[in-house]
Amino acid sequence: MAKVCFVFPRYIIRNYGTPLGVLYLCKALKEKKHEVSFIDGTVVSFEETSERLKQLKPDFLCLSIHTVFADFAFQLAKEFKKINPKGKVIAGGPHVSILPKQTLMQKGIDFIVIGEGELTLPELLKNINEPEKVAGIAFKKKNKIIFTKSREPITNLDSISFPDRTLLPEEYPKTGSTSIITSRGCPFNCAFCQPTLRKIFGQKFRMRSIKNVVEEIKEIKKVFQEKNLELKNLCFTDDGLTYNHAWLEKLAREFLRQRVNIQWSANTRADTIPSLKLLKLLKKAGLTTFSIGVESGHPFIRNEILRKGVSQEQLIRAFDLCHEAGIQALAFLMVGSPEESEETVNATVELLDRIKPDQTQVTITSPLPETYLYDYAKKKDLLQIKKWSDFAFGDESHLELKHFTKSEIKRIQKAMQYAIYFHAKMARLGLNASYSSLFKILRNALVNISLRGLEKGRFIIKKKMVGKF
């Protein structure tokens, strides 16, 4: 059996979102009796990763590549070849499935796994000298790229073993939180996700059984208990948890019947929000927060540019229902989309006044490769991308916008975040202020830059950063 080391090269945008994809694959290889180790770039540096690879001396380096940290992955592949010239590098993950040829052209990459890897990767290790036998991969042979026949997505998700959370660094369980996914695929057509999601997970939306989900939650609790830690929140990271209301109701009732007794949060679309009756049942079963994709308050940006397909009325209803059910409502917002203007920014802030989100996540629009949004931005010659890490949403804009500079978009992003934060603080003190009035104050360059300094633990005012706005 082979000695395999997985690396999740998240050396930027470090957070403790559980890398479920890698952990699923680790479990799949362990079950085939391979010797598996895991290095997480979330908690160690690139240099520390290299040192550990020298110590481990694996036969195979498996890289899980997201576009944002693709540069690090490719550099690591070259480092590994210096450490072990005979070792093989296998790459997988979203970036690889979207850009297979470009990935294989990188020095050091020997094989790539396209799409879901739980069946493909063990087969590849078994047939490493005859890779043509393995569906769902590509490899280099005599300087030519060979694609094998495509592999159909896994129909029965219950057949996949649970991700191996025992391999996670201690920093993860110490947060008191982890994530779970109960479905794969998405039938919707948002410009910032599609058609790339279909390339990874196929056309069909698939869900796990209620029994299978509850069994995984019991295993998660056991992992935490063995570390003398408490599972305080479970995050359902599905795109489609609320697509099937009958399934969701059964999940809630099973939670109550088995006394699962956890607090959990999840994502939803405004047009698939459950009824008030079901929301109240979900709250009783432990649901604390729904994160709702608002994206923009302006219908043109949201539905024509971003292809969300959600009306203003549906957004308002979704937040109203959450508030009535006593469930926290988080708004996912994007600023700096193509065609963003003063009118569209103001529309977003005005919508905040109406929907009154409890929390927010505001990201700067970053069209990922091969999405409809990327194609649109490329066609309009808006892209300003020099390296893969430029796709890091939230840091800064990499689009040449008609109405805003990069620094202005950053200021708008932070002002929206601060407006929702201060609105919640003031509400707890019995004070009332609209999001729009707070936004106007917090968008001011002097105020905005100063708050950003405080956010970093220091107070910074630089004269050159104070502008007109």
N, C-alpha and C positions, 0 to 999 in steps of 0.2 A: 504493500500500500504506500501511497505517496505522502510526502511531507508538504503541507500546503499552508501558506500564510496569506490571509486576506488583509488588505489595507484599505481603509476608508480615508482618503487624503483630504479631509475637511480642515485644511490649515488656515482657511479664512471663513468668515461668517460662522464662527464657532457658536454652536448652541447645543443643547442636549436633546434635540429631536432624535429619537431612537432610530438608528440606521437599520430598519427592519429587513430591507432587501438583502444586505450582507448576512444578517443573522439567520435568515431562512436558508441561505446557501451553505453557511457553516454547518447547520444541522443536517442538511442533505448529504454533505460529504462525511460528516461524522458517522452517519448511519451506514455508510459504505466502508467504515473502518479506516478512513484516512486520518492522519495526524494533523489536526487543524489548530492554527493559532490566529489571533486577530489583533491588529495594531490599528488604533483609532487616532487619526490625525486631529480629532477634536480636542484631545487632551495631551498629545505629545507633539513635539516639533518635527520638522522634516529631517533634521540632523539626528534626532533620537530614533526616528523610524529607520534610518539607514544603519545606525549602530545595532539596533535590534535584529535587523535582517542579517547582519554579519554574524550575530550570535546564533540565530535560529538556523541559518543555512537551509532554507526550504528548497524543495525541488520545483515548486510552482509558486509564483507570486500572482495572486488574484486581485485585480484592482477594480473597485466599484467607482465608476466615473460619472460625476455630474458636470455639466458644462462649466460651471463657475470655478471648479478646481481641476479642470482638465490639464492645465499647464503643469501643475504639481504632479499629477499622475504620470504624465509622459516623462517628466524629469526623473521620477522615481523608477520607472521602467529602465531607463538608461543606467541609473545607479545600480540597480539589481543585476544587470548584465555584467557590470564590472565586478560585483561581489561573487556572482556565480554565472560564469559565461555559458555553462551548459544548462542552466535553469530556464524554465519557460515562463513567459508572462501571458496571462489570460486576462483580458479586459471585458468588463460588462457594465451594466448600468444605463441610465437614460441617454447619455451623450453618445455612447457606443451604438445603441440601436438606431439613433437618429442619423449619425454620421459614421457609418461603418467603414467606408473606404478611407476617409480622412484619418480615422483612428488607426487602421492597419498600416497606413503609410508612415506612421510615427516610428522612429527608431526604437527597438526594444520590444515592441508589441508583437507577439507570435500568433495569438488566436484571439478572436472576439466571440462573445456569446450574445446573440441577438434576441431581444425580448425576454420572456421569463426563463430563468436559468435553473430551476430546481431539478428538472429532469435532464436538461442539456449538459450541465457542467459535470455531473458524475459520469455520464456517458462519454464525454470528451476525455476525461482522465483515464477511463477504461480503454479507450481506443486512440490514445495519443499518437500512436505510430500509424494509424489508419484513420485520420480525421474525416476523410470523405464519407465514412459510414454514419457520421453524426449529423443529424438534422439541426438547423438553427444556429449554425456557426459560420465563420469565415476565417481564412488563414492565408499566410503567404507561402508560396511554393515556387522556388526558382524565380524569385522577383515578380511573380504573378499573384494576384489576389483571387482566391477561389472561394466562391459562395456555395455552401451545400443547400439542399432543399430546405424550405422554410418549415418551421415547427408550429403546429397549431397550439394556441393557448390552452392551458390546463383547464379542462371542463369542470372537474370536481375539485373545488378548492379544499374540501375536507380531507382530500388525500394527501395534502401537503403537511408535513410535520411543523409544529410550532417553531418560531425562531428561537435560537439558543441565546437567551438573555444572560446566561451564566458567564458568557465571554465579555460582557460589557465592563468597561472600567468602573471603578467604585464611584466615580463622580456622578454617574447616571442615577443609580438607585438613591443616592443621597439627596437628590432633588425631590424625592417623594413622588415622582411622576414617571410614567412611561407611555408608550403609544401602542395601538393595536389597529389592524386593518381587517375589515370583515368582507370586503368585496374588491373586485378588480374590474377596470374598464369604466368608460363613461360615455353615455349616449348623446351628450350635448356637444356643442360646436364652438366653444369660446376660442377666440383668435389667439389668445396667449397660451393655450394648451394644445390645441389641435392643429394639424392631424398627428402630432407627435405621440400623444397618448395612445392613439390607435396603432401606431407602429410598435409600441412597446407591449400593449396589453390586448391588441386585437379589437375587432368590431363589437364583440358581444359583452354585455354587462353580466357579471357572475357574482353570486353571493354565497357565503358560507352558511351552514346550518346553525340554528340557534344553539343547539347542543355543543357543537364544535367551538363556538365563540366562548360559551360559558366555561368549557373545559380549559381553554387557554387562559382565561382570567384567573381561574383557580391555580394554574401553574405559575402565573405571574405573581400572585400573592405568596405562593410558596417560596419563590426566588427572593422576594423581599424579606420574608420572615426568617429565612436562613441567614440573612445578613443583619438580622435584628433591626430591620427598618420597616417603616409603614408605607404602604401604597396609599398616597393621599389623593391622587388624581390620575385617571386613565383617559388618555386622549384618543378618540376614534379619528383616524386621519383619512378615512374614506372620502372619495369624491361623492359617493352615492349612498351614504347611510340612510338618507331620508327619501330615496326614490320609491321604495316599497313600504307603504305605511302599514300594511298587514303584518309584514315581517318585523317591522320596528315595534309594533304593539306586542307581538309575541315575545320579543326580546325583553321588553320592559316587564311584562308579566312573569317571565322566567327569572329575571333578576329578583323580583319581589318574592316569588315562590321559593327560590333557593336561598333567599336572604344573602345575595351577593354582597350587598352593603358596601358599595364604593361610590365615590363621587366621580363623575365623568363629564367630559366635554366633547363636542363634535362639530363638524362643519355641515352646512346645509346651503341649499339654494333657496332664494326667496319664493320661487315658484313650486318648490316641493316641500314647503314648510308644513308640518303636521297640523291637524286641527287643534283647537283650544283644548278639547277633551283629551286628545292624545298627548299634547304638551304637558298637561297637568299630570297625566299618568307617568310620563317620562321623568318629570321632576320628582315625583314620588319614588321613582326607581333610581334616583341619584343624579340625574342630569342637572348640571349647574349652569352651563354656558353653551350657546349655539353661536358659531362664527358664520356670518352671512356675507356672501360676496356682493358688495354694493358696487365696487370698482369706481364708478363715477356717478355723480348726481345728475349729469346731463345725458338725456336719452341718446343723443347722437354719438357721443363718445362711448357710452356703455354698449349700445346695441349695433351701431353701424361700424365703428372702429374696432371695438373689442368683441363684438358678436355675442354678447351675453344672453340676449333674448329674454330679458326680464323687464317688466314695466315698472313705472314709478309707483303705481297702485299696489303691485305685488310686493315691492320693497317695504312700503309703508305698512301694509297688512302684516308682513312677517315680523317686523319689529314690534308692532302693536300687540300681536299675539304673544310674543315672548315676554313683553312687559306684563301683560295681563296674567300670564301663567307663573310669573315670578322667576323666570329664567333669564340670566344675564345674556345680553345680546351684544356681540362684538361685530364691528363693521370692518370688513376688508376693503381698503381703499387703494386706488392707484392714482398717482399724479404724474404729469409729464408724458401723457400718451400723445401720439401724433394728433395734430389739430387741437391740442389743448390751448385754451384762451382764457382771458379774464372772465368771459361769460360762463365757460364750463366750470372753472374753478369756483366761481360764486354759486353756481347751481349745486355743486357738491356741498358747499358749506350750508346753503339754505336747506338742502335735504337733511343734513345733520340736525338742524333745528327741529325738523318735523319728526325724524325717526328716533332721536335721542339715544344713541348707542351708549352702552355702559363702558365699553372699551373699544379700542381701535388698533388696527395694524395698517399703517400707511407706508406703502412701498413706492419706489420710483419705477415707472414702467420700463421694463427691459425685455425687449422681444427676443425670446430664446430661438436658437437656430431651427429652421425648417417649420416654424409655426406660421400660421396665416398672418400674424402680426409682423413677424420678421420679414415675410415676403412683401408686405405692404410698405414697411419702412425702407426696405432695400429698393423697391421700385421708385419710391419718392426721394431716394438718395438722402435719407435721414440718418443712417447708421454711422456712428463714430467709434467703431470697435477696433482695438489694436491687439487685444489679447483675450483669452477666454475668461479671465477673472473680471473683465469689464462687464460681464453679464450678471454681476452680483447686484441683485435688486436691492434698493435701499440706500446704497452708498452715494451714487451720483448719477445724473442722467448721461446717457451716451447716445442721445438723439439730437440732431440739429433741428430744434423747434423754431417755428416761425415767430412765436410771440414771447418766448421766455429764454433766458440764458440758463446755463447749468446751475449757477448759484441761486438764481431766483426759484428754480424748481425745488432745490434743496430747502430753501426758506419756506416755501409753501408746504412741503412735506412736514417739516418740523412744527410749523404753526398749527396744522391740523392735529398733530399728535398732542401738542401742548394744550390746545383748546379743549379737547375731550378730557384730558387729565385734570385741568383746572376746573372744568365744569363739574366733574364728579366731586372734586375736593370741596368746591363751594356749595354744592347741593347737600353734602353731609353737614355743612355748617348752617344750613337753612337759608343760604344766599342764592339768588337767582340771576343768571346771566345767560344770554343766548350764545350758542357756539359761534355765530357769525360775528357778534361784537367782540368776543374773546379772540377770534381769528384775526380780526383787523389789528388789534393791539399786538398780538404775538407774531404777526407777519412783519412788523417793523424791524428793520435790519439791526438796530442797536439792541432791542429786546431779544430778538431771535438768536443772535450770535452770543449774547450774554448767557442766555438760558442753555445753549449748547455747551458753553464752557462749564456751567454748573453741573450739567449732566455728566461731564467727564471728571467731575470732582475738583474743578478749579474755575475761577472767574476770569474770563478773557474778554477784553474789549480791545479790538485793534482798529485804529482809525481808518485804515485802508479798507476795512470790511464793512464800514457803515455807508450804506448807499441811499438812494432816493426811496424806494418802495413804501 
